[in-house]
Amino acid sequence: MAVVAHGELDAANASQLADYVQQCAAFSKLVILDLRGVEFFGTAGFSTLHTINVRCARADVQWAVVPSRAVSRVLRICDPEHALPIADSADVMLVDQREPRRLLQLVSQSR
């Protein structure tokens, strides 16, 4: 299952994303978190990815994140050992063919 997020990921909405991914993981044993549309990614976003990693491991769900430039920048600093699973866009395309996308808008369009 592919979960797609756009906009900003920060302390105001990070836990919402973690909860949403957990709900999606209940329906699939593979979750791709597509963050290519995320323009701002704060440290709360990194903490959320760690939370998702722990929750997916507990639920025996494979997952990966497809980062935007903003996400990659934080991951280079906060995850230098590459502990979090990273996917490329080709991986997302494979999932798209098998399962429907679930969209989550993190920031309203009227900003």
JOJORA-V110498 format. One record per pair of residues at least 12 apart in sequence whose C-alpha atoms are under 10 Angstrom apart, sorted by sequence separation. I is the first residue (numbers start at 1). J is the second residue. D is the distance in whole Angstrom. If there is no record, write none. Layout:
i:I j:J d:D
i:I j:J d:D
This chain:
i:5 j:17 d:8
i:21 j:33 d:8
i:52 j:64 d:10
i:53 j:65 d:10
i:3 j:17 d:10
i:72 j:86 d:10
i:49 j:64 d:10
i:17 j:33 d:10
i:33 j:49 d:9
i:49 j:65 d:8
i:3 j:20 d:9
i:4 j:21 d:10
i:3 j:21 d:7
i:2 j:21 d:10
i:33 j:52 d:10
i:65 j:84 d:8
i:66 j:85 d:9
i:67 j:86 d:7
i:1 j:21 d:10
i:64 j:84 d:8
i:65 j:85 d:6
i:66 j:86 d:6
i:67 j:87 d:8
i:3 j:24 d:8
i:63 j:84 d:9
i:64 j:85 d:5
i:65 j:86 d:5
i:66 j:87 d:5
i:67 j:88 d:8
i:2 j:24 d:9
i:3 j:25 d:10
i:63 j:85 d:7
i:64 j:86 d:5
i:65 j:87 d:6
i:66 j:88 d:6
i:67 j:89 d:9
i:1 j:24 d:8
i:62 j:85 d:9
i:63 j:86 d:9
i:64 j:87 d:6
i:65 j:88 d:8
i:66 j:89 d:7
i:1 j:25 d:8
i:63 j:87 d:9
i:64 j:88 d:9
i:65 j:89 d:10
i:66 j:90 d:10
i:31 j:56 d:9
i:46 j:71 d:8
i:66 j:91 d:9
i:1 j:27 d:8
i:2 j:28 d:10
i:9 j:35 d:9
i:30 j:56 d:9
i:41 j:67 d:10
i:45 j:71 d:8
i:49 j:75 d:10
i:65 j:91 d:10
i:66 j:92 d:8
i:1 j:28 d:6
i:8 j:35 d:10
i:14 j:41 d:10
i:18 j:45 d:9
i:25 j:52 d:10
i:29 j:56 d:9
i:41 j:68 d:9
i:64 j:91 d:9
i:65 j:92 d:9
i:1 j:29 d:8
i:2 j:30 d:8
i:3 j:31 d:7
i:4 j:32 d:8
i:5 j:33 d:8
i:6 j:34 d:9
i:7 j:35 d:9
i:14 j:42 d:9
i:17 j:45 d:9
i:40 j:68 d:9
i:41 j:69 d:9
i:42 j:70 d:9
i:43 j:71 d:10
i:46 j:74 d:7
i:64 j:92 d:9
i:1 j:30 d:6
i:2 j:31 d:6
i:3 j:32 d:6
i:4 j:33 d:6
i:5 j:34 d:6
i:6 j:35 d:7
i:7 j:36 d:10
i:8 j:37 d:9
i:9 j:38 d:7
i:14 j:43 d:10
i:15 j:44 d:9
i:18 j:47 d:10
i:19 j:48 d:10
i:22 j:51 d:10
i:36 j:65 d:9
i:37 j:66 d:10
i:38 j:67 d:8
i:39 j:68 d:7
i:40 j:69 d:9
i:41 j:70 d:6
i:42 j:71 d:8
i:45 j:74 d:9
i:46 j:75 d:7
i:50 j:79 d:10
i:1 j:31 d:5
i:2 j:32 d:5
i:3 j:33 d:5
i:4 j:34 d:5
i:5 j:35 d:5
i:6 j:36 d:7
i:7 j:37 d:6
i:8 j:38 d:6
i:9 j:39 d:8
i:10 j:40 d:8
i:11 j:41 d:10
i:14 j:44 d:6
i:15 j:45 d:9
i:18 j:48 d:6
i:22 j:52 d:7
i:25 j:55 d:9
i:26 j:56 d:10
i:29 j:59 d:9
i:30 j:60 d:9
i:31 j:61 d:7
i:32 j:62 d:9
i:33 j:63 d:7
i:34 j:64 d:8
i:35 j:65 d:7
i:36 j:66 d:6
i:37 j:67 d:9
i:38 j:68 d:6
i:39 j:69 d:8
i:40 j:70 d:6
i:41 j:71 d:6
i:45 j:75 d:10
i:53 j:83 d:9
i:1 j:32 d:6
i:2 j:33 d:6
i:3 j:34 d:6
i:4 j:35 d:6
i:5 j:36 d:8
i:6 j:37 d:4
i:7 j:38 d:5
i:8 j:39 d:6
i:9 j:40 d:6
i:10 j:41 d:6
i:11 j:42 d:8
i:13 j:44 d:9
i:14 j:45 d:6
i:17 j:48 d:8
i:18 j:49 d:8
i:21 j:52 d:7
i:25 j:56 d:7
i:29 j:60 d:7
i:30 j:61 d:6
i:31 j:62 d:6
i:32 j:63 d:6
i:33 j:64 d:6
i:34 j:65 d:6
i:35 j:66 d:6
i:36 j:67 d:5
i:37 j:68 d:6
i:38 j:69 d:8
i:39 j:70 d:6
i:40 j:71 d:8
i:41 j:72 d:9
i:43 j:74 d:7
i:47 j:78 d:9
i:53 j:84 d:7
i:1 j:33 d:9
i:2 j:34 d:7
i:3 j:35 d:8
i:4 j:36 d:8
i:5 j:37 d:6
i:6 j:38 d:5
i:7 j:39 d:5
i:8 j:40 d:5
i:9 j:41 d:5
i:10 j:42 d:5
i:11 j:43 d:8
i:12 j:44 d:9
i:13 j:45 d:9
i:14 j:46 d:9
i:15 j:47 d:9
i:16 j:48 d:9
i:17 j:49 d:9
i:18 j:50 d:9
i:19 j:51 d:10
i:20 j:52 d:10
i:29 j:61 d:5
i:30 j:62 d:5
i:31 j:63 d:5
i:32 j:64 d:5
i:33 j:65 d:5
i:34 j:66 d:5
i:35 j:67 d:5
i:36 j:68 d:4
i:37 j:69 d:9
i:38 j:70 d:7
i:39 j:71 d:8
i:41 j:73 d:9
i:42 j:74 d:8
i:43 j:75 d:10
i:46 j:78 d:7
i:52 j:84 d:10
i:53 j:85 d:8
i:4 j:37 d:8
i:5 j:38 d:6
i:6 j:39 d:7
i:7 j:40 d:7
i:8 j:41 d:6
i:9 j:42 d:6
i:10 j:43 d:7
i:11 j:44 d:5
i:12 j:45 d:10
i:14 j:47 d:8
i:15 j:48 d:7
i:18 j:51 d:7
i:19 j:52 d:8
i:22 j:55 d:7
i:26 j:59 d:8
i:28 j:61 d:7
i:29 j:62 d:6
i:30 j:63 d:5
i:31 j:64 d:7
i:32 j:65 d:6
i:33 j:66 d:6
i:34 j:67 d:7
i:35 j:68 d:6
i:36 j:69 d:8
i:37 j:70 d:9
i:38 j:71 d:7
i:41 j:74 d:7
i:46 j:79 d:9
i:50 j:83 d:9
i:4 j:38 d:9
i:6 j:40 d:9
i:7 j:41 d:9
i:8 j:42 d:8
i:9 j:43 d:9
i:10 j:44 d:5
i:11 j:45 d:7
i:14 j:48 d:6
i:15 j:49 d:10
i:18 j:52 d:6
i:21 j:55 d:9
i:22 j:56 d:7
i:25 j:59 d:8
i:27 j:61 d:10
i:28 j:62 d:9
i:29 j:63 d:8
i:30 j:64 d:8
i:31 j:65 d:9
i:32 j:66 d:7
i:33 j:67 d:8
i:34 j:68 d:8
i:35 j:69 d:9
i:36 j:70 d:9
i:37 j:71 d:10
i:40 j:74 d:10
i:41 j:75 d:10
i:50 j:84 d:7
i:9 j:44 d:8
i:10 j:45 d:6
i:13 j:48 d:10
i:14 j:49 d:9
i:17 j:52 d:9
i:18 j:53 d:10
i:21 j:56 d:9
i:25 j:60 d:9
i:26 j:61 d:9
i:28 j:63 d:10
i:35 j:70 d:9
i:36 j:71 d:8
i:43 j:78 d:8
i:49 j:84 d:8
i:9 j:45 d:6
i:10 j:46 d:9
i:11 j:47 d:10
i:15 j:51 d:9
i:19 j:55 d:10
i:25 j:61 d:7
i:35 j:71 d:8
i:36 j:72 d:10
i:49 j:85 d:10
i:8 j:45 d:9
i:9 j:46 d:9
i:10 j:47 d:10
i:11 j:48 d:9
i:15 j:52 d:10
i:18 j:55 d:9
i:22 j:59 d:9
i:25 j:62 d:9
i:35 j:72 d:10
i:10 j:48 d:9
i:25 j:63 d:9
i:46 j:84 d:10
i:9 j:48 d:9
i:22 j:61 d:10
i:21 j:63 d:10
i:32 j:85 d:10
i:33 j:86 d:9
i:34 j:87 d:9
i:36 j:89 d:9
i:32 j:86 d:9
i:33 j:87 d:9
i:34 j:88 d:9
i:32 j:87 d:8
i:34 j:89 d:9
i:32 j:88 d:10
i:32 j:89 d:10
i:34 j:92 d:8
i:32 j:91 d:8
i:33 j:92 d:9
i:32 j:92 d:7
i:2 j:63 d:10
i:4 j:65 d:10
i:31 j:92 d:10
i:1 j:63 d:9
i:2 j:64 d:10
i:3 j:65 d:9
i:4 j:66 d:9
i:6 j:68 d:10
i:8 j:70 d:10
i:9 j:71 d:9
i:2 j:65 d:10
i:32 j:95 d:8
i:31 j:95 d:8
i:32 j:96 d:9
i:30 j:95 d:8
i:34 j:101 d:10
i:31 j:99 d:10
i:38 j:106 d:9
i:30 j:99 d:10
i:32 j:101 d:10
i:34 j:103 d:10
i:38 j:107 d:10
i:28 j:99 d:9
i:24 j:102 d:8
i:21 j:102 d:10
i:20 j:102 d:10
i:20 j:103 d:10
i:21 j:104 d:10
i:20 j:104 d:8
i:17 j:104 d:8
i:16 j:104 d:10
i:17 j:105 d:10
i:2 j:91 d:10
i:3 j:92 d:10
i:17 j:106 d:8
i:2 j:92 d:7
i:16 j:106 d:8
i:1 j:92 d:9
i:2 j:93 d:9
i:2 j:94 d:10
i:14 j:106 d:9
i:1 j:94 d:10
i:2 j:95 d:7
i:13 j:106 d:7
i:1 j:95 d:6
i:2 j:96 d:7
i:12 j:106 d:9
i:13 j:107 d:8
i:1 j:96 d:7
i:12 j:107 d:10
i:1 j:97 d:10
i:2 j:98 d:10
i:10 j:106 d:9
i:1 j:98 d:8
i:2 j:99 d:7
i:3 j:100 d:9
i:4 j:101 d:7
i:5 j:102 d:9
i:6 j:103 d:9
i:8 j:105 d:9
i:9 j:106 d:7
i:1 j:99 d:5
i:2 j:100 d:7
i:3 j:101 d:6
i:4 j:102 d:7
i:5 j:103 d:7
i:6 j:104 d:8
i:7 j:105 d:8
i:8 j:106 d:7
i:9 j:107 d:8
i:1 j:100 d:7
i:2 j:101 d:5
i:3 j:102 d:5
i:4 j:103 d:5
i:5 j:104 d:5
i:6 j:105 d:6
i:7 j:106 d:6
i:8 j:107 d:6
i:1 j:101 d:6
i:2 j:102 d:6
i:3 j:103 d:6
i:4 j:104 d:6
i:5 j:105 d:6
i:6 j:106 d:6
i:7 j:107 d:6
i:8 j:108 d:10
i:1 j:102 d:8
i:2 j:103 d:8
i:3 j:104 d:7
i:4 j:105 d:8
i:5 j:106 d:7
i:6 j:107 d:7
i:7 j:108 d:8
i:4 j:106 d:10
i:5 j:107 d:9
i:6 j:108 d:10
i:7 j:109 d:9
